[in-house]
Amino acid sequence: MRYEQTTTVAATAGQAWTALRDVTDLPQWTKSMTSVEPLDGADLRTGNRYRIRQPGLPVMVWTVSEVRDGEAFTWEARSPGVHTVGFHRLAANPDGTTRLTIGIEQTGPLAGIVRVFVAARTRRYLKLEAAGLKAAGESVAAGGPA
């Protein structure tokens, strides 16, 4: 199962990254998360873990598996029979805006069963998160907080 959401942010990639890299602020700009608790420090770096609470979903611990400063990060969570990878990518557009792509990929023997129960919610949450990051990046571009 793989879902993606792409949007254009009226901000530079650097400004969008400022909003994206502070993952503990995610609940401030998206209704799809109620809390993001750092377990190894708040900095977005490989190996750091975050306990994430989302409405209607089990609490999950996500581990950062890759960070490309200013461009992208990936984190992963495991539950019985399912490996979930969440990705977040920024790419500068020629007009000075930024293309944001976020998504979820689930694999494992139970991924198909999980899809039946959470596909619609996953798509809705990705839309909320993309819209929230768009607003946060544009807030940074306007001189406000992320």
N, C-alpha and C positions, 0 to 999 in steps of 0.2 A: 504494500500500500504506500503510495506516495502522493502527497498533496503539496501544491505550491501556490503562493499568492505573490503577485508582483504589482508594484505601484511606483509612481514617480514622485519624488520628494523635491519640492522647490527649495533646495539647499545644496551646498557642495557636498561631496562625499565626506570630507572632513567634518563638516557640521553634522551630517547624518550620523557619522561614527560617534561623535560626542554623545549623541542621544542614545545610540544603540549599546555602546560599551558599558554603560552603567546599568547592568541587568537588574540590580536591586530596585531600580525605579520603575520597572515594567508595570507593576500594579497601579502606578499613578496615571499611566496613559492607556491602559487597556482593561476592559472589564473581564477579559478572559483569564486573568490571574488575580488572586486575592493576596498572595504573598510570595516573595522570593527571598529566602533566608540563606545568606552565605554561611557555609560550614567550614571553609578554609581561608577566609578573607574575602573581602568584597571585590578585589581586583579581578578583572576578566583575564585569567591566564590558564594555560593548559594544566589540567589536573585538579583545578578548583571545583568544588562541588556546591550545589545550591539545592535546597529543599523548596519545591514549588508546589503551591496549592492553587488549584483551579476549580471553579464551580462545577460540580457534577462528575469530577474525575478523582481517582485516588491520588493521594499525596505521592509525589515522585522525587527522587534525588537524581539530579542531572549533573553529569561530570563533563567539564569542558575538555574536548578532545583536540581542538585546533583553534588557534587564533592567528589571523593574518591582520596585523594592526592596520587600522584604517580601511580594511576591505571586507573581512568576513570572520565569523566564528561559527563553530559547530559544537554542540553538546549532545550527550547521549544518556539514555536512561534504560534500565533493564527491569523487567518484571517477568514473572514465570511465563516462559514461552514466547516472549516478545522483546525484541531489541528495537528501541526507538531512537532515531537520530533527528535532531532539529538543526536546521541550517539557516544562516542569516548572511546575505551577501549584498554588498553595495558596489555599484559600478557607475562611474562618472559618465554622464551624457554630454555630447558636444555642446549643448546649449547651457551648460553650467548646473543643470539639475542632476539628480542622482536616481538611478534605478535601484530599487530595493526589491530583493527577492527573498522571501522566507518560506520555509517548508518543513514538512515532517515526512520521514520515511520509516515505515515499520516492517520488520522482517521477523521470521521465526515461525515455528510450527503453529502458534496460536494467532498470528497476525491477521489471518483471514476472518477468524471469529471476532476478534476485537473490532475489525473494520465494520462489521455488521452493526455493532452497538455504538460506535463513536464517529463514524464517517461524517455525518451531518454536523455534529458538534465541532469536529476538527476543522472542517471548512469554515464554519462560522467564526471560530476562534482565530484562525489565520487571517481572516478579513479584519477582525477587530484589532489584532496585533499590528497588521500592516498600516491600518488607518491611524492607530495610536503612534507608531513610529514616525509616520509621515508628519503628523502634528508636532511631535516632539522635535524632529529635525528642523522643521520650519520655524519652530519657536527659537531654537538655537540660532538659526539664520537671521531672525529678526532681533537678536540681541537679548532674548529672554532665556529662562532656564530650560533645560531639556525636559 
